[in-house]
Amino acid sequence: MRGYGSVLFIAAGLILTGCGSKQTAVQATAPDAAKPVEVRIAAVIAKQVPADFEETGSFIAEESSDIAPPVAGRVIATPVDVGARVRKGQVICELDHRDAQLKLDQAKAQLEEATASVRQAQSRIGWTEGAFDPNKVPEVAAALANYQSAQAQAKLSAADSTRYANLIATGDVSKSAYEKARTQQETAEAQVNAARQQYEAAVNTARQSYEVISTSRASLDSVKAQLAQAQKGLADTTIRAPFDGYVTARPVAAGEYVALTSKIATIVKIETLKLDLQTPEQRAAMAHMGDHVIARVAAFPGRDFEGKVIAINPSVDPNSRVFILEARFHNPEAALKPGMFATARVMLPGAVQGLFVPRAAVVRDKTTDSNQLYVAENGKARLHVVSVGVADESGMIRIMSGLAAGDTVITNKQTELYDGARIETVAAAR
């Protein structure tokens, strides 16, 4: 029994000795005892850069039109497809035009008939154009000449009768000669009355005929209006592009019946685009009309698109506390598309201090979807989440937030680091 107890004591001592050795090994592999990571560092560079602020927004077409048919009808052709570029006036849809063509033919026939009626009425009095003067109508002119001749003859007869009356008192002429002269005067006066009546009748007839012409011309004008309406009805069956642009939708096909409320196609104009930037109200006093704007989109990494501020919404949304700042971009190559999301910098007057670090110092964390870098601080790596701007001419990237002037950043081995990791500087980055 005494020997058995000694064995147990020795075994227990060996177990304790083993546990002590294991604890020492764990302590030896603790983070504080780990070998420092050899890294390269670079100083944060501060320099003057143009003042600006960054916002995001979406591009929209300067003009967009949902085209509806001016008349209802059945579609017989759709000569354009989605994505096609169209010119102003180009046919984008055709409707059945048989009824419209028949109405136009009928209106043309009515126009010919009305024109013939006007010409016939004019020919009756020999008048065509200009202000109406009944005395210029041939029948009236003849009656007027006859009336004036009768007046002249009556005046001559009256003079002869007066002369004979004076002569008969002296006995120079016979009474029968005087009676003959008086009879001629009375006959001449009767002829004047008859000629006057004929002239007045001719004038009345001419005026009545002119009224017929006026009525015929009014009918002609009405028929011309009907013809113009019929021509428009036929033209409305051919639907054309209202401006140069691209077809983004064409929901109809041949054989469909479309109403006045139907959408034939959607056309957008993208030679110039507008970018609506959601801007916080704190920046309302910073932006001005005409400010230069530089935008980037995911489709063209690293490419700058330049525009100008053309409108600043005077009201702020009470819920989001933002206002819309609108910029216009020329887009001759159609590289930008309506709906594209963009990050834009609005360039302001003056300059501010910008902080720049080598591009290698910034890493993208896919898990948190953020930009990160490590700052060398008292022999340890400190993790900073930063907001980045654009790179300068030398390739240094601007840090908008998350870093201070005078910091020193680590430019390599970020995958081996964590916040608080021990580091050892082996060289400064160039």
Secondary structure, 3 states (H helix, E strand, C coil): CHHHHHHHHHHHHHHHHHHHHHHHHHHHCCHHHCCCEEEEEEECEEEEEEEEEEEEEEEEEEEEEEECCCCCEEEEECCCCCCCEECCCCEEEEECCHHHHHHHHHHHHHHHHHHHHHHHHHHHHCCCCCCCCHHHCHHHHHHHHHHHHHHHHHHHHHHHHHHHHHHHHHCCCCHHHHHHHHHHHHHHHHHHHHHHHHHHHHHHHHHHHHHHHHHHHHHHHHHHHHHHHHHHHHHCCEEECCCCEEEEECCCCCCCEECCCCCCEEEEEEEEEEEEEEEEHHHCCCCCCCCEEEEEECCCCCCCEEEEEEEECCCCCCCCCEEEEEEEEECCCCCCCCCCEEEEEEEEEEEEEEEEECHHHCEEECCCCEEEEEEEECCEEEEEEEEEEEECCCCCEEEEECCCCCCEEECCCHHHCCCCEEEEEEEECC
